[in-house]
Amino acid sequence: MGKESWPLTIINTERLILRPLQPKDYEHWYAGFSGRLPKQHQYDDGLVSLDHCDHQWFVDLCQRHQQESLNDQFFGLGIFSRQTGQHLGNIDFLTIRRGEHQWAVLGYEIHNQYWRQGFGKESVRAALIAGFERLSYHRIEAAINLDNQSSIGLAQSVGMRKECIRRGFLYENDQWVDHFIYVALPPDLGLIEKPPEIAA
């Protein structure tokens, strides 16, 4: 499946559907964010302001995500319950470099009212497999705060491996912060490595 068809791609798991956001998803998306519990720990955003997030804003977001995916820059997916259609969170890939690297960064979030039900592990594992098999990445990494135990546990549970600490890697809360880098390669998920697709 070519990268140009990614905006139409659906990833199904036992309980979830991962797919690009569409304008018709606005009510479920809004309900997911507005139904969040107060902040549970320092790395949880908790309740966020949705004052600017009207339907037209959401339509523009969907269109921007689609264009970014067609440009092989950013692949954003909503995480939905197969049973209820509820929006449970989001997951995305940011392409860092193609060519000989085939390298991307993974981001993920589950709305905190749906924590402790295994949705994070189920969605991240499925997304990693799709990143390797459908987007032809070879290296997918996640940057995690050194004391974010829940995110570290999730990364480890899906087969990602701690590679290093990057010093002063991200600017957060008015300071440069160190992060663990967790990495997955295809063999970590039982997949076969492939040579990169490099244009002649």
N, C-alpha and C positions, 0 to 999 in steps of 0.2 A: 504494500500500500504506500503510495507516494506521499510526501509531506504536504503536497497541495490539497490532499483530501482530508487532512487532519480535522478541519473544522466540523466535518460531518461524522467523525468517528465517535463511537460509543464503546465504553469499556464496561462490561458486566462482571460483577462478582456475585457471590451467593446472596448477599443482601443489598448491594449497592449498584448504582449506575453512576459512572463518571463520564461527563461529557461537557463540551463547551456550553457556556451560558447562552440562553436565547431570550429574546424580549418577553416571551410568554412566561418565563420563570420569575418575573419580577415579584409577584406576591409571595411565592415560596422563599425566594431569596430574602425579601424584606422580613418575613416572619422568622427566618433563621437568625438574622442579626438582632431583631428587636426582642426575640425571646431569650436572649442570653442572660445568664445569671451575673450578678456582680463579680468583679475581678476575683479570681480564685487564688492566684499567686502572681509574682512580679512579672512573669512572662506571658500572662493571660491578659488580653486586651479588655475582657469583660464587656460591659455595655459600651457601645460606641454611638456617636451622634449620627443620625441618618437624615438630618434636616435638609441636606442638599441632595439627597438621593431620591429624586422623583422618578417617574417612569421614563421620561426622556433622558435623564442622566444615565439610567440603566441601559437603555437602547444604545446610547453612545458608547458605553462601556463594552457591550457585546460586540459592537462593530469594531471597536479598537482592538479587542482581543482577537477577533477574526483576522484583521489585517496583519497584526503582529505574528500570528501563526503562519499566515501565508508568506510572510517575510522571513520565516524561520528564526524569529527573535524570541518569542514568548508564547508558551502554550498553556493557557489557563483552562481549568476544568472545574465545574461544580460537582460536588459530591451529593448525590440524592439517594434517598431510601427507595428501594424497588417496591416496597410494600405500600408506603404512604405518599411518596413523592416529595417528602419534606427535604428541604435543603439543609444538609448536615455540616457543610464546610466547603473548603476549596483546596485545590492542589495545583501546582504549576511547575513548569520547567522554564528556565532561562538559559538559552544557548550562549555559552561563553565563546567557544571556538570550534569550528569544523575542521576540515582538512585532516591532518594526521592525528588530531586530538579527539574529535567527536566528544566534546566535553560540555556538560550542562550542570546547572545548580537546581536542586529540588527545593520547593517550598510547600508547606502544608499547614492547614489549620482545621480543627474541628470545633464547632460551636460548643461552648462549655456545658450547655444543658444536655449534650449528647456524649459527654465523656464517660469513660469506664465501661463502654459497650463493645470495644474492639474495632470501632469504625476506622480509627487512625491506622492501625496495623493492616486492616483489610484493604483500605484505599491506597496506602503508600506502596504496599507490595505489588498490587495490580498496576499502579502507575509506573513503577520501576520497570516491570516487565514490558509494558507498552513503550516506555522510553527506549529500551534496548531494541525491541523487535520492530516497532513501527516508526520510530524517529531515528533509528540507527546511531544512537549515542553509544559510546563505549565506556565512558566514565561519567557517573552521576554522583554529585556530592551535596552534602547538607552542612551548613555552618550552624553550630549550636553553642549557646552560652555554656561556660564551663560548669555552672551549677544548675543547669536546667535538666534535672534528673528524668523528668517524664519524657522529654524529647530525646534524650540520650537512650533511654530504655526502648522507645519506639524504633529508633534507628537500628539498634542492635537486634531487635526482635525480627526485623525483616531482612537481616543479613548484611547490613552496612557495617563497615569496619572503621574504627578510629585510626586515622592516618597521622595526624599532627595537631599541634596548636598553632594557629596563625595569630601572631601578636598584633594588637591594635587593628584588628581586621575590619570592624564595623564601628561606625559612629552612632552611639546610642546614649540617650539620657545625658547629653552634653559631654561625652567623653569617648575616646577610642577604646574599644573593648576587645579582649582576646576571645577567640572562639575555637572550639574543637572542630575539626573537619572530619566528617564521616563520609566514607566513599563506598559505592557499590560498582563492581564490574560485572559483566554478564555471568561469569562462573560462580559468583557469590549467590546467584539465584538459580543455579543449575542450567544456565543457558550457554550456548556455544559462542565463543568470540568470533567476530567476522572482521575482515580487513575493512578499512574506511572506504567510503565512497568519495573519491577525489576526482574532480573534473580534470580532464586532460588539458 
